[in-house]
Amino acid sequence: DIWFYDGPDFRIVQLIFPSTSGVWPWDAEADEWFRKRQPLLDTPPS
């Protein structure tokens, strides 16, 4: 909860993993299912 951090401005770390084929979520060959499972937190939802 944000109250724990005394507001919405706090640091986070996001771990992102490639697929078993070595494809990252931002790669052109990444399918939609894989991208939706690892949304990038620095990008507003579309």
C-alpha positions as CSV (number, residue, x, y, z in Angstrom):
1,D,0.0,0.0,0.0
2,I,1.1,3.5,-0.8
3,W,0.5,4.7,2.8
4,F,3.4,2.4,3.9
5,Y,5.8,4.4,1.7
6,D,4.4,7.8,2.8
7,G,3.0,8.7,-0.7
8,P,3.2,7.6,-4.3
9,D,6.9,8.6,-4.9
10,F,9.0,5.6,-4.0
11,R,11.7,3.5,-5.7
12,I,10.9,0.0,-7.1
13,V,12.9,-2.6,-9.0
14,Q,11.2,-4.6,-11.8
15,L,12.6,-8.0,-12.8
16,I,11.9,-8.9,-16.4
17,F,12.7,-12.3,-17.8
18,P,13.1,-13.5,-21.4
19,S,11.1,-16.4,-22.8
20,T,12.8,-19.8,-22.9
21,S,13.7,-18.9,-26.5
22,G,15.5,-15.8,-25.4
23,V,12.8,-13.3,-26.5
24,W,12.3,-10.2,-24.3
25,P,8.8,-8.6,-24.0
26,W,9.9,-5.6,-26.0
27,D,11.2,-7.7,-28.9
28,A,9.3,-7.6,-32.2
29,E,8.9,-11.4,-32.1
30,A,7.3,-11.4,-28.6
31,D,3.7,-12.5,-28.8
32,E,0.9,-10.6,-27.2
33,W,0.4,-13.2,-24.5
34,F,4.0,-12.9,-23.4
35,R,3.9,-9.1,-23.4
36,K,0.8,-8.9,-21.3
37,R,2.4,-11.2,-18.6
38,Q,5.3,-8.8,-18.1
39,P,4.1,-5.2,-18.5
40,L,6.8,-2.6,-18.2
41,L,6.0,-0.5,-15.2
42,D,7.5,2.7,-16.7
43,T,5.0,2.8,-19.5
44,P,1.4,3.9,-18.9
45,P,-1.2,1.2,-19.7
46,S,-2.7,1.4,-23.2
